[in-house]
Amino acid sequence: MEKPSKDINFTYFFSHIPKSGSAYAHKTLQSLLLSTIPIIKNNSTNAGSDNNNSNDNDNPPPSMFCNSATAYIGQLQQYFKLGKFPSVVYNFTCVMWTTEQYYSPFATKGVYTIIREPMSHTLSQYFHCKESIDHKRQKMIKINNKKEKVSRDHLMPKLDDWLNSYSNLVNDTYEYNGLKQNYHKFMSNTTDLKQYSKRIEAMSKHQYQCYDPINSQSKYTKFPPINIILPKDYTYEYNDNIDGIDIDGNDSVNENDNHNDNHNDKNKSNNTILDQILFNDLKKKYNIIGDTSRMTKTVCAIFIDYAEGKYIPEPCDCSNYDTNNNNNNNISIPLFDTNNRFKLKNLYHDPKLEEMYSRRGKTMPSLVAPKVHIGYSKEKHSHGVKHHGSSYVKNETGLFTEYTKQQIINLRRVDNVLYNISRHVFDVQIIEMETKYNVKICNEWYTM
């Protein structure tokens, strides 16, 4: 497990699971930071004069949530520089890092992630690789041990063929310690099967140059915890209340359950114990483990946790409004633009910077622009993809067949358990946060 560099103060880590909406969440968290927490006095960007460091040299650079793309934990940097001109450079101190890396226990103050419903997540992976601007763009890639400049979208077969190729891996048998067992057996024992891993890598990174759809979210969250076996038919039922879960974190059940002579009740008791272990594992790992289908509440909860309740953004606070919220925060907010996004004042903005960029006929970087945007924009956040997982599942076109559905279920058996437990954990985290900080967190300020 990779450790962060000794040169950084690795406080908060946002583990970005690709195609979970985390890129949008990170950008929105940045906007909330810029519009909510003022820069410490005498710690402004101070870029009025042209020099090689536009920050005040007598003060540390202001805080920033840094998007490190796919950088490994050990590659993360403490400071982030931004600027189009050598004479205008803005320095920021990273206080939260977002990167496409697995859960890490080394963040000293907290870890965050977002889980997406597995069916739509799998479809989103496929359509991103098939339709996105990035995959249609030509680049140098290795094909049959030769580098060629091509677009990657043509590498993707039809949806069912793509799923079927991974289903064959799942259903295949592998030899381990002289025994032949299938993929699910190895997954249940969290065994690192090199023979299997090599075939996955060959298919995902080389044949399709796309995501691995087999329980990919479980891999990022390191779920289930090591040495925990998920029974073949194990499921976790999610409901909207928290009854039946010990939110204090005790791995225990009613003693009478353990002495019931009925075989079915014994199985139920064992599952209850396993439910509790899995629930506690996720709750212990993550300050917030959010839900893509509740994106606004997720982003708000992450920000409030980071700020330790000292700063609660106005668009997140529905304390004085309808508690059910009807997917609408019902609060008075600044004027909406044509993309149904709204603008807030950027507390990091320096008018002198604006004048400097205007003089040169350039547009200011968004992190130091006068206003920040909050809300979803299809044009900006869809990556050029026409088919979206969440809408495709609704099968309005009739293209989402039962065969496709069953293939995804087979590929996401562990992820389905993860998703249901994570939703339950998130419910409890929200209840605890709202009680601790005496706030009602808004459900929606836009439609994701």
C-alpha positions as CSV (number, residue, x, y, z in Angstrom):
1,M,0.0,0.0,0.0
2,E,1.6,3.2,-1.2
3,K,2.3,6.0,1.4
4,P,2.2,9.7,0.6
5,S,5.4,11.6,0.4
6,K,6.9,12.9,3.6
7,D,6.9,16.4,2.0
8,I,3.1,16.8,2.1
9,N,0.6,17.1,4.9
10,F,-1.9,14.4,3.6
11,T,-5.0,15.5,5.3
12,Y,-8.1,14.8,3.2
13,F,-8.3,12.3,0.4
14,F,-11.2,12.1,-2.2
15,S,-10.9,8.7,-3.9
16,H,-12.3,9.3,-7.4
17,I,-14.0,6.2,-8.8
18,P,-14.2,6.8,-12.5
19,K,-17.8,7.4,-13.9
20,S,-19.3,7.9,-10.5
21,G,-19.7,11.7,-11.0
22,S,-16.7,12.4,-8.9
23,A,-15.1,14.8,-11.4
24,Y,-18.3,16.9,-11.2
25,A,-18.3,16.6,-7.4
26,H,-14.7,17.8,-7.2
27,K,-15.4,20.8,-9.3
28,T,-18.4,21.7,-7.2
29,L,-16.4,21.3,-4.0
30,Q,-13.9,23.7,-5.4
31,S,-16.7,26.2,-6.1
32,L,-18.1,25.8,-2.6
33,L,-14.6,26.4,-1.1
34,L,-14.1,29.5,-3.3
35,S,-17.5,31.0,-2.4
36,T,-17.8,30.1,1.2
37,I,-14.5,30.2,3.2
38,P,-12.7,33.6,3.0
39,I,-9.0,33.7,2.5
40,I,-7.2,34.4,5.7
41,K,-6.5,38.1,6.2
42,N,-3.2,39.2,4.7
43,N,-3.2,36.0,2.6
44,S,-4.7,37.2,-0.6
45,T,-3.6,36.2,-4.1
46,N,-2.0,39.7,-4.3
47,A,-1.1,39.5,-8.0
48,G,-1.4,43.2,-8.9
49,S,2.2,43.5,-10.0
50,D,3.9,41.4,-12.6
51,N,6.3,39.1,-10.8
52,N,7.3,35.4,-10.8
53,N,5.2,34.6,-7.8
54,S,1.8,36.4,-7.6
55,N,1.1,35.3,-4.0
56,D,2.2,37.3,-1.0
57,N,5.6,35.9,-0.2
58,D,5.1,36.6,3.5
59,N,2.1,34.3,3.8
60,P,1.3,30.7,2.8
61,P,-0.8,30.3,-0.4
62,P,-4.5,29.9,0.1
63,S,-6.2,26.5,0.5
64,M,-7.3,24.5,-2.5
65,F,-9.0,21.2,-3.3
66,C,-6.5,19.8,-5.8
67,N,-7.5,17.5,-8.7
68,S,-4.5,15.2,-9.2
69,A,-6.1,13.2,-12.1
70,T,-4.7,9.6,-11.8
71,A,-1.6,10.4,-9.8
72,Y,-0.5,7.7,-7.3
73,I,-0.7,8.6,-3.6
74,G,3.1,8.9,-3.4
75,Q,3.2,11.4,-6.3
76,L,0.8,13.9,-4.7
77,Q,2.2,17.5,-4.3
78,Q,1.6,19.9,-1.5
79,Y,1.3,23.0,-3.7
80,F,-0.6,23.7,-6.9
81,K,0.4,26.4,-9.4
82,L,-1.9,28.1,-11.9
83,G,-1.2,30.7,-14.5
84,K,-1.1,31.3,-18.2
85,F,1.7,33.9,-18.1
86,P,5.2,33.4,-16.6
87,S,4.7,36.8,-14.8
88,V,1.3,35.8,-13.3
89,V,1.4,32.6,-11.3
90,Y,-1.0,31.7,-8.5
91,N,0.1,29.3,-5.8
92,F,-2.3,27.3,-3.7
93,T,-1.9,24.9,-0.8
94,C,-3.6,21.6,-1.4
95,V,-5.7,20.6,1.6
96,M,-7.7,17.9,-0.1
97,W,-6.5,15.7,-3.0
98,T,-8.8,14.0,-5.6
99,T,-7.3,11.3,-7.6
100,E,-8.3,8.0,-9.3
101,Q,-6.7,5.8,-6.7
102,Y,-8.0,3.1,-4.3
103,Y,-8.9,3.8,-0.6
104,S,-5.9,4.9,1.4
105,P,-5.8,4.8,5.3
106,F,-3.0,7.4,5.3
107,A,-5.1,10.5,5.1
108,T,-4.9,12.0,8.6
109,K,-8.3,13.7,8.7
110,G,-10.6,11.8,6.4
111,V,-11.4,9.9,3.2
112,Y,-14.3,10.5,0.9
113,T,-15.7,8.6,-2.1
114,I,-18.9,8.3,-4.1
115,I,-20.6,5.0,-5.1
116,R,-22.9,4.8,-8.2
117,E,-25.7,2.3,-8.8
118,P,-23.9,-0.6,-10.5
119,M,-26.2,-1.0,-13.5
120,S,-25.9,2.6,-14.7
121,H,-22.2,2.7,-13.7
122,T,-21.4,-0.2,-16.0
123,L,-23.3,1.4,-18.9
124,S,-21.6,4.7,-18.3
125,Q,-18.2,3.0,-18.5
126,Y,-19.1,1.5,-21.9
127,F,-20.6,4.6,-23.5
128,H,-17.7,6.8,-22.3
129,C,-15.2,4.6,-24.1
130,K,-17.5,4.3,-27.1
131,E,-18.7,7.9,-27.5
132,S,-16.7,10.4,-25.4
133,I,-14.6,13.2,-27.0
134,D,-11.5,11.8,-25.3
135,H,-11.9,8.4,-26.9
136,K,-12.7,9.8,-30.3
137,R,-9.6,11.9,-30.2
138,Q,-6.6,10.4,-32.0
139,K,-3.6,9.6,-29.9
140,M,-0.6,7.3,-29.9
141,I,-1.6,3.9,-28.5
142,K,0.0,0.5,-28.6
143,I,-1.7,-2.1,-30.8
144,N,-0.1,-5.6,-31.3
145,N,3.1,-4.3,-29.8
146,K,3.2,-1.4,-32.2
147,K,2.4,2.3,-31.5
148,E,-0.1,3.8,-33.8
149,K,-1.9,7.2,-33.8
150,V,-5.6,6.2,-33.8
151,S,-8.8,7.0,-31.9
152,R,-9.8,4.4,-29.2
153,D,-13.6,4.4,-29.7
154,H,-13.2,1.9,-32.6
155,L,-11.7,-0.6,-30.2
156,M,-15.1,-1.0,-28.5
157,P,-17.4,-3.8,-29.8
158,K,-21.1,-3.8,-29.3
159,L,-22.3,-3.5,-25.7
160,D,-23.4,-7.2,-25.3
161,D,-20.1,-8.4,-26.9
162,W,-18.1,-6.2,-24.5
163,L,-20.0,-7.5,-21.5
164,N,-19.8,-11.1,-22.7
165,S,-16.1,-11.0,-22.9
166,Y,-15.8,-10.1,-19.3
167,S,-18.6,-12.5,-18.3
168,N,-16.5,-15.3,-19.8
169,L,-13.7,-14.3,-17.4
170,V,-16.0,-14.4,-14.5
171,N,-17.5,-17.8,-15.4
172,D,-14.1,-19.3,-16.3
173,T,-12.1,-21.5,-13.8
174,Y,-8.6,-20.7,-12.6
175,E,-6.1,-23.0,-10.9
176,Y,-4.8,-21.9,-7.5
177,N,-2.8,-24.1,-5.2
178,G,-3.7,-27.1,-7.3
179,L,-7.4,-26.4,-7.1
180,K,-9.7,-25.2,-9.9
181,Q,-12.2,-22.6,-8.7
182,N,-14.2,-19.8,-10.4
183,Y,-13.7,-16.1,-10.1
184,H,-16.4,-15.5,-7.4
185,K,-14.7,-17.9,-5.1
186,F,-11.4,-16.0,-5.4
187,M,-13.2,-12.7,-4.9
188,S,-14.9,-14.0,-1.8
189,N,-11.6,-14.8,-0.3
190,T,-10.0,-11.5,-1.5
191,T,-7.2,-13.6,-3.1
192,D,-4.9,-11.8,-5.5
193,L,-5.0,-14.1,-8.4
194,K,-2.2,-13.0,-10.8
195,Q,-3.4,-15.3,-13.6
196,Y,-6.8,-13.6,-13.5
197,S,-5.4,-10.1,-13.1
198,K,-3.2,-10.4,-16.1
199,R,-6.1,-11.4,-18.3
200,I,-8.2,-8.5,-17.0
201,E,-5.3,-6.1,-17.7
202,A,-4.8,-7.4,-21.2
203,M,-8.5,-6.9,-21.9
204,S,-9.1,-3.6,-20.3
205,K,-5.8,-1.7,-20.9
206,H,-4.8,-3.2,-24.3
207,Q,-7.7,-4.8,-26.2
208,Y,-10.4,-2.2,-25.4
209,Q,-8.4,0.6,-23.7
210,C,-11.4,1.0,-21.4
211,Y,-12.5,0.4,-17.8
212,D,-12.7,-2.9,-16.1
213,P,-16.4,-3.5,-15.4
214,I,-16.0,-6.4,-13.0
215,N,-16.9,-5.2,-9.5
216,S,-14.8,-2.1,-10.2
217,Q,-16.2,0.0,-7.3
218,S,-15.5,-2.8,-4.8
219,K,-11.8,-2.7,-5.9
220,Y,-11.6,1.0,-5.3
221,T,-13.1,0.7,-1.8
222,K,-11.3,-2.5,-1.0
223,F,-14.6,-4.3,-0.3
224,P,-15.2,-6.7,1.3
225,P,-12.5,-6.3,4.0
226,I,-9.7,-8.8,3.9
227,N,-10.5,-12.3,5.1
228,I,-14.3,-11.7,4.9
229,I,-16.2,-14.2,2.8
230,L,-19.4,-13.2,1.0
231,P,-21.7,-16.3,0.8
232,K,-22.7,-17.1,-2.7
233,D,-26.3,-15.9,-2.3
234,Y,-25.6,-13.1,0.2
235,T,-27.6,-9.9,-0.3
236,Y,-28.0,-6.8,1.7
237,E,-31.4,-5.2,1.7
238,Y,-31.5,-1.5,1.7
239,N,-34.4,0.6,3.0
240,D,-34.8,4.2,4.0
241,N,-34.7,3.7,7.8
242,I,-31.8,2.8,10.0
243,D,-33.5,0.2,12.1
244,G,-31.6,-3.0,12.5
245,I,-28.2,-1.4,12.2
246,D,-26.2,-0.6,15.2
247,I,-24.9,2.9,14.3
248,D,-22.6,2.9,17.3
249,G,-20.4,0.5,15.5
250,N,-20.7,-2.7,17.6
251,D,-20.4,-6.0,15.8
252,S,-23.1,-7.6,17.7
253,V,-26.6,-9.0,17.4
254,N,-29.3,-10.2,19.8
255,E,-27.9,-13.2,21.8
256,N,-31.1,-15.1,21.2
257,D,-30.4,-15.1,17.5
258,N,-27.3,-17.1,18.0
259,H,-29.1,-19.9,19.9
260,N,-32.1,-20.3,17.6
261,D,-32.5,-24.0,16.5
262,N,-34.1,-23.2,13.2
263,H,-31.6,-23.5,10.4
264,N,-33.0,-20.5,8.5
265,D,-32.9,-18.4,11.6
266,K,-29.2,-19.4,12.1
267,N,-28.5,-18.3,8.5
268,K,-30.3,-15.0,9.1
269,S,-28.3,-14.5,12.3
270,N,-25.0,-15.1,10.5
271,N,-26.0,-12.7,7.8
272,T,-27.0,-10.1,10.4
273,I,-23.5,-10.4,11.9
274,L,-22.0,-10.1,8.4
275,D,-24.2,-7.1,7.6
276,Q,-22.9,-5.3,10.7
277,I,-19.2,-6.1,9.9
278,L,-19.5,-4.8,6.4
279,F,-21.5,-1.7,7.5
280,N,-18.9,-0.9,10.2
281,D,-16.0,-1.4,7.8
282,L,-17.3,1.3,5.3
283,K,-18.4,3.7,8.0
284,K,-14.9,3.4,9.6
285,K,-13.1,3.9,6.3
286,Y,-15.0,7.0,5.0
287,N,-16.0,10.2,6.6
288,I,-18.5,10.4,3.8
289,I,-19.3,7.6,1.4
290,G,-21.7,9.4,-1.0
291,D,-24.3,8.3,-3.5
292,T,-24.3,9.5,-7.1
293,S,-28.1,9.6,-7.1
294,R,-28.0,12.1,-4.2
295,M,-25.2,14.2,-5.6
296,T,-26.0,17.5,-4.1
297,K,-26.4,16.1,-0.6
298,T,-23.2,14.1,-1.1
299,V,-21.2,17.2,-2.2
300,C,-22.6,19.3,0.6
301,A,-21.9,16.6,3.2
302,I,-18.3,16.3,2.1
303,F,-17.8,20.0,2.3
304,I,-19.4,20.4,5.7
305,D,-17.3,17.5,7.0
306,Y,-14.1,19.2,5.7
307,A,-15.1,22.5,7.2
308,E,-16.0,20.7,10.5
309,G,-19.4,22.5,10.4
310,K,-17.8,25.9,10.8
311,Y,-18.9,26.9,7.3
312,I,-22.1,25.6,5.8
313,P,-22.7,26.9,2.2
314,E,-26.0,28.7,1.8
315,P,-27.1,26.4,-1.2
316,C,-26.6,23.4,1.1
317,D,-28.6,24.6,4.0
318,C,-32.3,23.8,4.0
319,S,-32.8,24.2,7.7
320,N,-35.5,26.8,7.4
321,Y,-37.3,25.1,4.5
322,D,-39.4,22.1,3.6
323,T,-37.7,19.1,5.1
324,N,-38.7,16.8,2.3
325,N,-37.3,19.4,-0.1
326,N,-39.1,17.9,-3.2
327,N,-35.8,17.7,-4.9
328,N,-35.6,21.4,-4.8
329,N,-33.8,23.4,-2.2
330,N,-36.4,26.3,-2.3
331,I,-33.9,28.8,-1.2
332,S,-33.2,32.3,-2.6
333,I,-30.1,32.0,-4.7
334,P,-28.3,34.3,-7.2
335,L,-29.6,34.6,-10.8
336,F,-29.6,31.3,-12.8
337,D,-27.8,31.2,-16.1
338,T,-29.0,29.4,-19.3
339,N,-27.6,26.1,-18.1
340,N,-29.7,26.1,-14.9
341,R,-26.6,26.7,-13.0
342,F,-26.2,29.5,-10.5
343,K,-23.4,31.9,-9.8
344,L,-21.8,32.8,-6.5
345,K,-19.2,35.4,-5.6
346,N,-15.6,34.1,-5.7
347,L,-13.9,35.1,-2.5
348,Y,-10.5,34.3,-4.1
349,H,-11.0,36.9,-6.8
350,D,-8.6,39.8,-7.1
351,P,-9.7,42.8,-9.3
352,K,-6.1,43.5,-10.2
353,L,-5.8,40.1,-11.8
354,E,-9.0,40.8,-13.8
355,E,-7.5,44.1,-15.1
356,M,-4.3,42.3,-16.0
357,Y,-6.0,39.6,-18.0
358,S,-8.3,42.1,-19.7
359,R,-5.3,44.2,-20.7
360,R,-3.9,41.1,-22.5
361,G,-7.2,40.1,-24.0
362,K,-7.2,36.8,-22.1
363,T,-9.9,35.0,-20.0
364,M,-9.1,34.6,-16.3
365,P,-8.8,31.0,-14.9
366,S,-12.0,30.0,-13.2
367,L,-10.4,29.5,-9.8
368,V,-9.7,33.3,-9.6
369,A,-12.6,34.6,-11.8
370,P,-15.1,37.0,-10.2
371,K,-17.9,34.4,-10.0
372,V,-18.0,30.6,-9.6
373,H,-20.7,28.3,-11.0
374,I,-22.6,25.6,-9.1
375,G,-24.8,23.1,-10.8
376,Y,-24.8,20.5,-13.6
377,S,-24.2,21.5,-17.2
378,K,-24.7,18.7,-19.8
379,E,-22.4,20.6,-22.2
380,K,-19.5,20.8,-19.7
381,H,-19.9,17.6,-17.8
382,S,-21.1,14.9,-20.2
383,H,-17.7,14.5,-22.1
384,G,-19.6,14.5,-25.4
385,V,-21.4,11.2,-24.6
386,K,-24.8,10.8,-26.1
387,H,-26.1,7.7,-24.2
388,H,-26.0,8.0,-20.4
389,G,-26.2,5.1,-18.0
390,S,-29.0,6.4,-15.8
391,S,-31.3,7.1,-18.7
392,Y,-30.3,4.0,-20.7
393,V,-31.4,1.8,-17.7
394,K,-34.9,3.2,-18.0
395,N,-35.0,1.6,-21.4
396,E,-37.0,4.3,-23.1
397,T,-35.5,3.2,-26.4
398,G,-36.1,-0.5,-25.8
399,L,-32.4,-1.3,-26.4
400,F,-31.7,-2.3,-22.8
401,T,-32.5,-6.1,-22.9
402,E,-32.9,-8.6,-20.2
403,Y,-29.8,-10.4,-21.5
404,T,-27.8,-7.2,-21.1
405,K,-29.2,-6.7,-17.6
406,Q,-28.3,-10.2,-16.5
407,Q,-24.8,-9.9,-17.8
408,I,-24.2,-6.8,-15.7
409,I,-25.7,-8.4,-12.6
410,N,-23.3,-11.2,-13.0
411,L,-20.3,-8.8,-13.3
412,R,-21.4,-6.6,-10.4
413,R,-22.5,-9.1,-7.8
414,V,-20.1,-7.7,-5.1
415,D,-20.7,-4.1,-6.2
416,N,-24.5,-4.6,-5.7
417,V,-23.9,-5.5,-2.1
418,L,-21.4,-2.6,-1.7
419,Y,-23.9,-0.1,-3.1
420,N,-26.8,-1.1,-0.8
421,I,-24.5,-1.0,2.3
422,S,-22.9,2.3,1.2
423,R,-26.4,3.9,0.9
424,H,-27.2,2.8,4.4
425,V,-23.9,4.1,5.7
426,F,-24.5,7.5,3.9
427,D,-28.0,7.7,5.5
428,V,-26.5,7.3,9.0
429,Q,-23.6,9.8,8.2
430,I,-26.2,12.4,7.1
431,I,-28.3,11.9,10.3
432,E,-25.2,12.2,12.5
433,M,-24.0,15.3,10.7
434,E,-27.3,17.1,10.8
435,T,-27.6,16.4,14.5
436,K,-24.1,17.4,15.3
437,Y,-24.2,20.7,13.4
438,N,-28.0,21.4,13.7
439,V,-28.5,21.7,10.0
440,K,-30.8,20.2,7.4
441,I,-28.8,19.4,4.3
442,C,-30.5,20.1,1.0
443,N,-31.4,17.2,-1.3
444,E,-31.1,19.0,-4.7
445,W,-30.2,22.3,-6.2
446,Y,-30.1,20.9,-9.7
447,T,-31.0,17.7,-11.6
448,M,-28.0,15.4,-12.1
